[in-house]
């Protein structure tokens, strides 16, 4: 409906917001064929392009490490139960 010009702003706020950020996202997603960007830089670039302030306090890495530890502990406890 958008491409046909039949969509009118107002009834769907989420659609209106998506339409508003579409040019910004397209610009962010464009990449030269041989351009390489790491995950951290990419995430920061996306946040900046959307006007989101990112504060790196190290908590995200701690949360991922903690979750990995829980997963590993779960796997190990399953191995012990199978051996018994």
VMD Tcl script that draws the C-alpha trace (Angstrom):
set ca {
  {0.00 0.00 0.00}
  {2.90 2.33 0.74}
  {4.49 1.88 -2.68}
  {1.13 2.34 -4.36}
  {0.56 5.56 -2.43}
  {-2.59 4.19 -0.83}
  {-1.31 4.35 2.77}
  {-2.22 7.45 4.77}
  {-0.48 8.42 7.99}
  {-2.31 8.13 11.25}
  {-4.12 4.84 11.77}
  {-1.00 2.76 12.49}
  {1.61 4.58 14.60}
  {4.14 1.73 14.33}
  {3.91 1.80 10.53}
  {4.28 5.58 10.55}
  {7.43 5.27 12.69}
  {8.86 2.58 10.39}
  {8.24 4.77 7.35}
  {9.95 7.70 9.07}
  {13.16 5.74 9.82}
  {13.26 3.86 6.51}
  {15.71 6.24 4.74}
  {18.02 6.23 7.77}
  {18.02 2.43 7.92}
  {18.63 2.10 4.20}
  {21.62 4.44 4.48}
  {22.97 2.48 7.44}
  {22.54 -0.88 5.69}
  {24.31 0.17 2.51}
  {27.86 -1.15 2.43}
  {30.56 -1.08 -0.19}
  {31.41 -4.53 -1.60}
  {34.80 -4.82 0.15}
  {33.92 -2.84 3.28}
  {34.16 -4.80 6.53}
  {32.81 -3.62 9.86}
  {32.91 -5.50 13.16}
  {29.82 -6.30 15.21}
  {30.51 -3.74 17.95}
  {31.12 -0.94 15.45}
  {28.04 -1.97 13.51}
  {25.81 -1.94 16.60}
  {27.13 1.45 17.64}
  {26.61 2.80 14.13}
  {23.02 1.57 14.09}
  {22.32 3.12 17.47}
  {23.85 6.43 16.40}
  {21.92 6.49 13.15}
  {18.69 6.00 15.11}
  {19.58 8.67 17.66}
  {20.12 6.24 20.53}
  {22.84 7.00 23.04}
  {24.92 3.95 23.97}
  {26.82 3.76 27.24}
  {29.34 0.93 27.52}
  {29.55 0.01 31.19}
  {30.64 -3.59 30.62}
  {27.37 -5.02 31.96}
  {26.39 -6.54 28.62}
  {29.58 -8.59 28.48}
  {29.07 -9.68 32.09}
  {25.48 -10.73 31.34}
  {26.55 -12.78 28.32}
  {29.32 -14.45 30.31}
  {26.92 -15.24 33.16}
  {24.35 -16.70 30.77}
  {27.05 -18.83 29.12}
  {28.05 -20.11 32.55}
  {24.46 -21.09 33.36}
  {24.17 -22.87 30.02}
  {27.43 -24.74 30.59}
  {26.37 -25.73 34.12}
  {23.07 -27.04 32.76}
  {24.86 -29.12 30.15}
  {27.27 -30.51 32.73}
  {24.51 -31.45 35.17}
  {22.76 -33.32 32.37}
  {25.94 -35.30 31.71}
  {26.21 -36.27 35.38}
  {22.59 -37.42 35.48}
  {23.11 -39.54 32.38}
  {26.23 -41.14 33.89}
  {24.43 -42.10 37.14}
}
mol new
graphics top color blue
foreach p $ca { graphics top sphere $p radius 0.5 }
foreach p [lrange $ca 0 end-1] q [lrange $ca 1 end] { graphics top cylinder $p $q radius 0.2 }
display resetview
